[in-house]
Amino acid sequence: MIGSFLVLLIFTIYEPKRSLQNMEPVFWYLIFLIWYSFRLLFSSPIEMMQVDFRFLFVINIATLFFCTYYSYLKNYVLNIVFLGSITYMLFSINAFYALSSQTSTDNLINIFALAGLDNSGETNIYQNVGIWFVILLVISADFIGKYSKKSKFKTFLFFLLFCSSFIMLLTIGARSALISGIIGVVYLLKNTAIKNILISISIVTVLLAPIIFFNQDILLTISRISTLFYGDDSERIFLFSNAIDLWSQNIYTILFGGGVRSFPIFIGENNLGYYPHNIFLEVLSELGIIGLFIFFQIFYSVFKIKTSDLLTKALTISMIAIYCFTGGIQDLYNIFFFLGLSVSSQIYE
């Protein structure tokens, strides 16, 4: 945190003040870190050992700061990210066909390992891959709206990318990614003709029809969503309800929370893998209403600006939606990357 303040101080001194006019989300995150540090003083040694200071006090703040500071370069950055997401798509094609030829999907497949592109032995990277497919889905939807009246060829290409990314999201088993991608696309509807979205959905349906006919289990994400109606296989309901129980114990926890990393101890698990899997419930249960108010201000400081970029805001919403089902506050850099790029660019003109 001290290093972050020093970086801000240096840029304030040596750069024009005009360039730092829209750093409000960064300042709110620093205030959040101050509150986090204050609550950390009351944590036990066991709880403190579970805090990853590198991400909270270095990577998160650096990502938010530099993406906000250089937000006027958002178009170039988005093009690079878009190409990166296409690369993931190309690497996944062989794995998708190999997977579609199987009679069933008994596990959450590492599509890169299936294609012979990943020898790490890691099998459950579907959430990481899902984030890239969400990015491809949302950006493709935005480009469909932009080029629908300018270039039929480009529109067709983006239709294919939109359909392909949606199929992948239906296949890899990442439920939160599929839901967040749909939310991000819906957010863009106010700038995208509904006809284009309907055409995209029709194309997806036509492409999926033969696959569903020969192998219904290929839609692993839908299968995993359906299991939620028969049981809590991912323990999300258990985690969410215990986060509420931790927060609502008494007036002290309601205001100040149970303390940093108190959630694993509360449920009897001293393990880094146990956290609410919802960033807002995590902040509420461990840092209280005060912490949640400060946390909300980080996002409100950007979304309240009407001139902020629609596409990056849609991507930010998608990332937030993912983090409402998986991910914690220690690795907010995925959200902060797009949140920082979303700030208004008028101050740079």
C-alpha positions as CSV (number, residue, x, y, z in Angstrom):
1,M,0.0,0.0,0.0
2,I,2.9,2.4,0.8
3,G,4.4,1.6,-2.6
4,S,1.0,2.4,-4.3
5,F,0.9,5.7,-2.6
6,L,4.5,6.5,-3.7
7,V,3.6,5.6,-7.3
8,L,0.6,7.9,-7.2
9,L,2.7,10.7,-5.7
10,I,5.4,10.4,-8.3
11,F,2.9,10.5,-11.2
12,T,1.1,13.5,-9.5
13,I,4.4,15.4,-9.4
14,Y,5.9,14.7,-12.8
15,E,2.7,14.3,-14.9
16,P,0.2,17.0,-15.8
17,K,-2.6,17.1,-13.2
18,R,-5.1,16.8,-16.0
19,S,-4.0,13.2,-16.5
20,L,-5.0,12.3,-13.0
21,Q,-8.5,13.9,-12.9
22,N,-10.3,10.6,-13.3
23,M,-8.4,8.4,-10.8
24,E,-11.4,8.2,-8.5
25,P,-11.7,4.3,-8.6
26,V,-8.0,4.1,-7.7
27,F,-8.4,6.4,-4.7
28,W,-11.5,4.4,-3.5
29,Y,-9.5,1.1,-3.7
30,L,-6.8,2.7,-1.6
31,I,-9.4,3.7,1.0
32,F,-10.7,0.1,0.8
33,L,-7.1,-1.1,1.5
34,I,-6.9,1.2,4.5
35,W,-10.1,-0.3,5.9
36,Y,-8.8,-3.8,5.1
37,S,-5.5,-3.1,6.9
38,F,-7.4,-1.7,9.9
39,R,-9.5,-4.8,10.2
40,L,-6.4,-6.9,9.6
41,L,-5.0,-5.6,12.9
42,F,-7.7,-7.6,14.7
43,S,-7.1,-10.8,12.9
44,S,-5.4,-13.9,14.4
45,P,-2.1,-15.2,13.1
46,I,-3.9,-18.1,11.4
47,E,-6.1,-15.6,9.6
48,M,-3.3,-13.4,8.6
49,M,-1.3,-16.3,7.1
50,Q,-4.1,-16.8,4.6
51,V,-3.9,-13.3,3.1
52,D,-2.1,-13.0,-0.2
53,F,-0.6,-9.5,0.2
54,R,1.0,-9.6,-3.3
55,F,-2.3,-9.5,-5.1
56,L,-4.2,-7.2,-2.7
57,F,-1.5,-4.6,-2.3
58,V,0.5,-4.9,-5.5
59,I,-1.1,-6.6,-8.5
60,N,-4.7,-5.3,-7.9
61,I,-3.7,-1.7,-7.4
62,A,-1.2,-1.7,-10.2
63,T,-3.7,-3.1,-12.6
64,L,-6.4,-0.6,-11.6
65,F,-4.0,2.3,-11.6
66,F,-2.3,1.8,-15.0
67,C,-5.5,0.7,-16.8
68,T,-7.2,3.9,-15.5
69,Y,-4.2,6.1,-16.2
70,Y,-3.9,4.8,-19.8
71,S,-7.6,4.3,-20.4
72,Y,-7.3,6.6,-23.4
73,L,-5.5,3.7,-25.1
74,K,-8.5,1.4,-24.5
75,N,-9.2,0.8,-28.2
76,Y,-5.7,-0.5,-28.8
77,V,-5.8,-2.6,-25.6
78,L,-9.2,-4.1,-26.6
79,N,-7.9,-5.1,-30.0
80,I,-5.0,-7.0,-28.4
81,V,-7.3,-8.7,-25.9
82,F,-9.7,-9.5,-28.8
83,L,-6.8,-11.2,-30.7
84,G,-5.9,-13.1,-27.5
85,S,-9.4,-14.4,-27.2
86,I,-9.4,-15.5,-30.8
87,T,-6.1,-17.4,-30.1
88,Y,-7.9,-19.3,-27.3
89,M,-10.7,-20.1,-29.8
90,L,-8.3,-21.5,-32.4
91,F,-6.5,-23.6,-29.9
92,S,-9.9,-25.0,-28.7
93,I,-11.2,-26.1,-32.1
94,N,-9.4,-29.5,-32.3
95,A,-10.3,-30.2,-28.7
96,F,-14.0,-29.4,-29.3
97,Y,-14.2,-31.9,-32.2
98,A,-12.4,-34.5,-30.2
99,L,-14.8,-33.9,-27.3
100,S,-17.9,-34.0,-29.5
101,S,-17.0,-37.4,-30.7
102,Q,-17.1,-38.9,-27.2
103,T,-20.2,-40.6,-25.9
104,S,-20.2,-38.7,-22.7
105,T,-18.4,-36.1,-20.6
106,D,-17.5,-37.6,-17.3
107,N,-15.2,-34.8,-16.1
108,L,-14.5,-31.1,-16.6
109,I,-12.3,-31.5,-19.6
110,N,-9.1,-29.4,-20.1
111,I,-9.7,-28.7,-23.7
112,F,-6.1,-27.8,-24.3
113,A,-4.8,-31.0,-22.8
114,L,-7.3,-32.9,-25.0
115,A,-5.8,-31.2,-28.0
116,G,-2.3,-32.0,-27.0
117,L,-1.4,-28.4,-26.2
118,D,-1.1,-28.6,-22.4
119,N,1.1,-31.1,-20.6
120,S,0.9,-29.5,-17.2
121,G,-1.5,-32.2,-15.9
122,E,-4.0,-29.5,-14.8
123,T,-7.5,-30.6,-15.7
124,N,-9.8,-27.9,-14.2
125,I,-8.9,-24.8,-16.1
126,Y,-12.3,-24.3,-17.5
127,Q,-13.0,-21.2,-15.5
128,N,-9.9,-19.5,-16.9
129,V,-10.7,-20.5,-20.4
130,G,-14.3,-19.4,-19.9
131,I,-13.2,-15.8,-19.1
132,W,-11.5,-15.6,-22.5
133,F,-14.6,-16.9,-24.3
134,V,-16.7,-14.4,-22.4
135,I,-14.4,-11.6,-23.7
136,L,-14.7,-12.9,-27.2
137,L,-18.5,-13.2,-26.9
138,V,-19.1,-9.7,-25.6
139,I,-16.6,-8.0,-28.0
140,S,-18.0,-9.9,-31.0
141,A,-21.5,-8.8,-30.1
142,D,-20.3,-5.2,-29.9
143,F,-18.6,-5.4,-33.2
144,I,-21.7,-6.9,-34.8
145,G,-23.6,-3.7,-33.9
146,K,-20.8,-1.4,-35.1
147,Y,-20.3,-3.1,-38.5
148,S,-23.8,-4.3,-39.3
149,K,-24.4,-1.3,-41.6
150,K,-20.8,-0.8,-42.7
151,S,-19.4,-4.1,-43.9
152,K,-21.4,-7.4,-44.5
153,F,-18.2,-9.4,-44.6
154,K,-16.9,-8.2,-41.2
155,T,-20.4,-8.6,-39.7
156,F,-20.4,-12.2,-40.9
157,L,-17.0,-12.9,-39.4
158,F,-18.1,-11.5,-36.0
159,F,-21.3,-13.6,-36.3
160,L,-19.1,-16.6,-36.6
161,L,-16.9,-15.6,-33.6
162,F,-20.0,-14.8,-31.5
163,C,-21.6,-18.2,-32.3
164,S,-18.3,-20.1,-31.8
165,S,-17.6,-18.5,-28.4
166,F,-21.2,-19.2,-27.3
167,I,-20.9,-22.8,-28.3
168,M,-17.6,-23.1,-26.3
169,L,-19.3,-21.6,-23.3
170,L,-22.0,-24.2,-23.5
171,T,-19.4,-26.9,-23.8
172,I,-16.6,-26.3,-21.3
173,G,-18.7,-26.5,-18.1
174,A,-18.1,-23.0,-16.8
175,R,-21.6,-22.0,-15.5
176,S,-20.6,-18.6,-14.2
177,A,-18.8,-17.7,-17.5
178,L,-21.9,-18.6,-19.5
179,I,-24.2,-16.5,-17.3
180,S,-21.8,-13.6,-17.2
181,G,-21.4,-13.6,-20.9
182,I,-25.1,-13.5,-21.5
183,I,-25.4,-10.6,-19.0
184,G,-22.6,-8.7,-20.8
185,V,-24.3,-9.1,-24.2
186,V,-27.7,-8.0,-22.7
187,Y,-26.0,-4.9,-21.4
188,L,-24.9,-4.1,-25.0
189,L,-28.4,-4.5,-26.4
190,K,-29.2,-0.8,-26.1
191,N,-26.5,-0.1,-28.7
192,T,-27.0,-3.3,-30.8
193,A,-30.0,-3.9,-33.1
194,I,-32.1,-6.7,-31.7
195,K,-32.3,-8.2,-35.2
196,N,-28.5,-8.9,-35.2
197,I,-28.7,-10.7,-31.9
198,L,-31.7,-12.8,-33.1
199,I,-29.8,-13.8,-36.2
200,S,-26.8,-14.8,-34.0
201,I,-29.0,-16.9,-31.8
202,S,-30.5,-18.6,-34.9
203,I,-27.1,-19.4,-36.2
204,V,-26.0,-20.9,-32.9
205,T,-29.2,-23.0,-32.9
206,V,-28.5,-24.4,-36.4
207,L,-24.9,-25.2,-35.5
208,L,-25.9,-26.9,-32.2
209,A,-28.8,-29.0,-33.6
210,P,-26.7,-31.8,-35.1
211,I,-24.4,-31.9,-32.1
212,I,-27.3,-32.2,-29.7
213,F,-28.9,-34.9,-31.9
214,F,-25.9,-37.2,-31.8
215,N,-24.6,-36.4,-28.3
216,Q,-26.7,-34.4,-25.9
217,D,-24.1,-34.6,-23.1
218,I,-21.8,-32.4,-25.1
219,L,-23.5,-29.3,-23.6
220,L,-21.6,-29.8,-20.3
221,T,-22.4,-26.3,-19.0
222,I,-26.1,-26.8,-19.4
223,S,-25.8,-30.2,-17.7
224,R,-24.0,-28.6,-14.7
225,I,-26.6,-25.8,-14.5
226,S,-29.4,-28.4,-14.4
227,T,-27.7,-30.2,-11.5
228,L,-28.3,-27.1,-9.3
229,F,-32.0,-28.1,-9.2
230,Y,-31.1,-31.5,-7.6
231,G,-28.4,-30.5,-5.2
232,D,-25.6,-28.1,-4.2
233,D,-22.8,-30.0,-5.9
234,S,-20.5,-26.9,-5.9
235,E,-21.4,-25.9,-2.3
236,R,-22.4,-22.4,-3.5
237,I,-25.6,-22.3,-1.4
238,F,-23.6,-23.6,1.6
239,L,-20.9,-20.9,1.2
240,F,-23.4,-18.0,0.5
241,S,-25.6,-18.9,3.5
242,N,-22.6,-19.2,5.8
243,A,-21.3,-15.8,4.7
244,I,-24.6,-14.3,5.6
245,D,-24.5,-16.1,9.0
246,L,-21.0,-14.8,9.7
247,W,-22.1,-11.2,8.9
248,S,-25.4,-11.2,10.8
249,Q,-24.1,-12.6,14.2
250,N,-24.4,-9.3,16.0
251,I,-24.3,-5.5,15.6
252,Y,-20.4,-5.6,15.6
253,T,-20.2,-8.0,12.7
254,I,-22.9,-6.2,10.8
255,L,-21.0,-3.0,10.9
256,F,-17.4,-4.2,10.9
257,G,-17.6,-7.8,9.7
258,G,-16.1,-11.0,11.2
259,G,-12.6,-9.9,10.3
260,V,-10.1,-10.5,7.5
261,R,-10.1,-14.2,6.4
262,S,-12.5,-15.1,9.2
263,F,-14.8,-17.0,6.9
264,P,-12.7,-20.2,6.7
265,I,-12.4,-20.3,10.5
266,F,-16.1,-19.7,10.8
267,I,-17.0,-22.8,8.8
268,G,-14.3,-24.9,10.4
269,E,-11.9,-25.0,7.5
270,N,-8.5,-23.4,7.8
271,N,-7.9,-23.6,4.0
272,L,-7.3,-21.0,1.3
273,G,-9.8,-22.8,-0.9
274,Y,-12.7,-21.9,1.3
275,Y,-14.1,-18.5,0.8
276,P,-17.6,-17.2,0.0
277,H,-17.1,-17.4,-3.8
278,N,-18.9,-14.1,-4.1
279,I,-16.8,-10.9,-3.7
280,F,-19.7,-8.8,-2.3
281,L,-20.6,-11.5,0.3
282,E,-16.9,-11.9,1.1
283,V,-16.5,-8.1,1.8
284,L,-19.8,-8.0,3.7
285,S,-19.1,-11.0,5.9
286,E,-15.5,-10.1,6.7
287,L,-15.4,-6.3,6.5
288,G,-19.0,-5.4,7.3
289,I,-21.4,-2.8,5.9
290,I,-18.6,-0.2,6.1
291,G,-16.3,-2.2,4.0
292,L,-19.1,-3.1,1.5
293,F,-20.0,0.6,1.1
294,I,-16.3,1.5,0.3
295,F,-16.1,-1.4,-2.1
296,F,-19.2,-0.4,-4.0
297,Q,-17.7,3.1,-4.4
298,I,-14.9,1.7,-6.5
299,F,-17.4,0.6,-9.2
300,Y,-19.9,3.4,-8.8
301,S,-17.1,6.0,-9.4
302,V,-16.9,4.6,-13.0
303,F,-20.5,3.6,-13.7
304,K,-22.0,6.9,-12.6
305,I,-20.1,8.6,-15.6
306,K,-22.5,8.6,-18.6
307,T,-19.6,9.2,-21.0
308,S,-17.6,6.1,-20.0
309,D,-17.1,3.4,-22.6
310,L,-20.0,1.0,-23.1
311,L,-18.0,-2.0,-24.3
312,T,-15.5,-2.0,-21.4
313,K,-18.4,-1.4,-19.0
314,A,-20.1,-4.5,-20.4
315,L,-16.9,-6.5,-20.0
316,T,-16.6,-5.2,-16.4
317,I,-20.1,-6.3,-15.7
318,S,-19.4,-9.7,-17.1
319,M,-16.3,-10.0,-14.9
320,I,-18.2,-8.9,-11.8
321,A,-20.9,-11.5,-12.6
322,I,-18.3,-14.2,-12.7
323,Y,-16.9,-13.1,-9.4
324,C,-20.4,-13.4,-7.9
325,F,-20.1,-17.2,-8.3
326,T,-16.3,-17.8,-8.2
327,G,-13.2,-15.8,-7.3
328,G,-12.3,-13.6,-4.3
329,I,-11.2,-10.1,-3.5
330,Q,-7.6,-11.2,-3.5
331,D,-7.6,-11.5,-7.3
332,L,-9.7,-8.6,-8.5
333,Y,-7.3,-7.7,-11.3
334,N,-9.6,-9.3,-13.9
335,I,-12.4,-6.9,-13.0
336,F,-10.0,-3.9,-12.4
337,F,-8.5,-4.4,-15.9
338,F,-11.7,-3.5,-17.6
339,L,-13.0,-1.2,-14.9
340,G,-9.9,1.0,-15.3
341,L,-10.3,1.1,-19.1
342,S,-14.0,2.1,-18.7
343,V,-13.3,5.6,-17.4
344,S,-14.3,8.6,-19.5
345,S,-11.8,9.5,-22.2
346,Q,-13.1,13.1,-22.6
347,I,-10.4,14.4,-20.3
348,Y,-7.7,13.4,-22.7
349,E,-9.2,15.1,-25.7
